[in-house]
Amino acid sequence: MVDEKVYNALKVKGFGDRITEHKETIDTVEHAAQQIGCSEAEIAKTLSFIVDEKPVVVVMAGDGRVNSSKFKAQFHTKPSMVPRDRVEELIGFLPGGVCPFGVDKSIPVWLDVSMKRFDYVHPAAGNEFTSVTLSPEELQTASDAIGWCDVCKGWEDESK
């Protein structure tokens, strides 16, 4: 059940052996953390937005939420998610399996700094039954990300 497009994209980067198939769905942060055996924060959720009438992908820690003012500072527009019924058409994956691997090269991928606090994060791998384990630096390489951004709230260490 491994998505061939994702496998090939990861294999080219040297990460094809990092894909894990799960017996239960990982379609939500909660389900993914249960199946993988990690904290919800360590799930790298991939969200898709419309910016200047084109799709943009942002990957963030599972405990992060989009901060409108930070998003607007980064992308010069308010956050507007791709409608659920258009995700597959625009991004190439069904909701629950959206990932930053194997997406069309015209779609920019950004990584949120909320993931940098972890040794490893776990994004989906193209469907709701597969994930991949990567360090944040490996995720940047594997996803061909444009770079790092800071568009989240809710994850910050409150002891600071």
C-alpha positions as CSV (number, residue, x, y, z in Angstrom):
1,M,0.0,0.0,0.0
2,V,3.0,2.3,-0.2
3,D,2.5,5.2,-2.6
4,E,4.9,4.6,-5.5
5,K,5.3,8.3,-6.2
6,V,6.3,9.0,-2.6
7,Y,8.5,5.9,-2.4
8,N,10.4,7.0,-5.6
9,A,10.8,10.5,-4.3
10,L,12.2,9.3,-1.0
11,K,14.4,6.6,-2.6
12,V,16.1,9.2,-4.8
13,K,17.0,11.1,-1.7
14,G,18.2,8.0,0.2
15,F,15.2,7.7,2.5
16,G,13.1,5.0,0.8
17,D,13.8,2.6,3.6
18,R,12.2,5.0,6.2
19,I,8.6,4.4,5.2
20,T,6.4,2.5,7.7
21,E,3.1,0.8,6.8
22,H,0.5,0.9,9.6
23,K,-2.4,-1.4,10.2
24,E,-4.7,1.4,11.4
25,T,-5.3,4.8,9.9
26,I,-3.0,7.7,10.6
27,D,-5.4,10.2,9.1
28,T,-5.2,12.6,12.1
29,V,-2.4,13.7,14.4
30,E,-4.0,11.7,17.3
31,H,-4.3,8.5,15.2
32,A,-0.8,8.9,13.8
33,A,0.8,9.4,17.3
34,Q,-1.0,6.3,18.5
35,Q,0.1,4.1,15.6
36,I,3.7,5.4,15.5
37,G,4.2,5.5,19.3
38,C,5.3,9.1,19.6
39,S,3.8,12.3,21.0
40,E,1.3,14.2,18.9
41,A,3.7,17.1,18.7
42,E,6.2,14.9,16.8
43,I,3.7,14.2,14.0
44,A,4.6,16.5,11.1
45,K,1.3,17.5,9.7
46,T,1.2,18.7,6.1
47,L,-1.3,21.5,5.4
48,S,-2.1,23.0,2.0
49,F,-3.0,26.6,1.5
50,I,-3.9,28.9,-1.4
51,V,-1.5,31.8,-1.8
52,D,-1.8,34.1,-4.8
53,E,-4.3,31.7,-6.3
54,K,-1.8,28.8,-6.2
55,P,-1.3,26.0,-3.7
56,V,1.5,26.1,-1.1
57,V,2.3,23.3,1.4
58,V,3.4,24.0,5.0
59,V,4.6,21.2,7.2
60,M,4.4,21.8,11.0
61,A,4.5,20.1,14.3
62,G,1.4,18.2,15.4
63,D,0.8,20.6,18.3
64,G,1.1,23.7,16.2
65,R,-1.8,25.8,14.9
66,V,-1.6,28.4,12.2
67,N,-1.1,31.9,13.5
68,S,-2.9,34.3,11.1
69,S,-0.6,37.3,11.7
70,K,2.6,35.2,11.3
71,F,1.2,33.5,8.2
72,K,0.3,36.9,6.7
73,A,3.8,38.2,7.5
74,Q,5.3,35.2,5.7
75,F,3.0,34.9,2.7
76,H,1.5,38.4,2.5
77,T,-2.1,37.1,2.7
78,K,-4.5,35.6,5.2
79,P,-4.3,31.8,5.6
80,S,-6.8,30.1,3.3
81,M,-6.7,26.3,3.3
82,V,-7.3,24.4,0.1
83,P,-10.9,23.1,0.3
84,R,-11.0,19.4,1.3
85,D,-12.7,18.4,-1.9
86,R,-9.9,20.0,-4.0
87,V,-6.8,18.7,-2.0
88,E,-6.3,15.6,-4.2
89,E,-6.7,17.7,-7.4
90,L,-4.3,20.4,-6.4
91,I,-1.8,18.6,-4.2
92,G,-1.9,15.1,-5.5
93,F,-2.9,13.3,-2.3
94,L,-6.1,12.6,-0.5
95,P,-6.7,14.3,2.9
96,G,-5.1,12.1,5.6
97,G,-2.2,11.2,3.4
98,V,-1.0,14.6,2.2
99,C,2.8,14.8,2.4
100,P,5.6,17.0,1.1
101,F,7.2,14.2,-1.0
102,G,6.4,13.8,-4.7
103,V,4.3,16.9,-5.0
104,D,4.5,18.8,-8.2
105,K,7.7,20.9,-8.4
106,S,5.5,24.0,-9.0
107,I,4.1,23.7,-5.4
108,P,6.4,25.3,-2.9
109,V,7.0,23.4,0.3
110,W,7.8,25.2,3.5
111,L,8.7,23.7,6.9
112,D,7.7,25.4,10.1
113,V,10.3,25.9,12.9
114,S,8.0,24.2,15.3
115,M,9.5,20.9,14.2
116,K,13.2,21.9,14.9
117,R,12.9,21.0,18.6
118,F,12.6,17.2,17.8
119,D,15.3,14.7,16.8
120,Y,12.7,13.0,14.5
121,V,9.3,13.9,13.1
122,H,6.8,11.7,11.3
123,P,5.0,13.0,8.2
124,A,2.5,10.9,6.3
125,A,3.9,9.2,3.2
126,G,1.2,9.6,0.6
127,N,-1.8,7.9,2.2
128,E,-3.5,7.4,5.5
129,F,-1.6,4.1,6.3
130,T,2.0,5.1,5.8
131,S,4.4,7.5,7.5
132,V,8.2,8.2,7.3
133,T,10.6,9.0,10.1
134,L,13.1,11.8,9.4
135,S,15.1,14.3,11.3
136,P,14.0,17.9,10.6
137,E,17.2,18.3,8.4
138,E,16.4,15.1,6.5
139,L,12.8,16.3,6.0
140,Q,14.2,19.5,4.4
141,T,16.3,17.5,2.0
142,A,13.6,14.8,1.3
143,S,10.9,17.4,0.6
144,D,13.0,19.9,-1.4
145,A,11.6,22.5,0.9
146,I,12.0,26.2,0.0
147,G,13.1,26.8,3.5
148,W,11.9,27.3,7.1
149,C,9.1,29.6,8.2
150,D,7.5,30.6,11.5
151,V,3.7,30.5,11.0
152,C,2.5,28.5,14.0
153,K,1.3,29.2,17.6
154,G,0.4,26.9,20.4
155,W,3.6,24.9,20.4
156,E,6.1,27.2,22.1
157,D,7.8,26.2,25.3
158,E,5.8,28.1,27.9
159,S,8.7,28.0,30.4
160,K,10.7,30.5,28.3
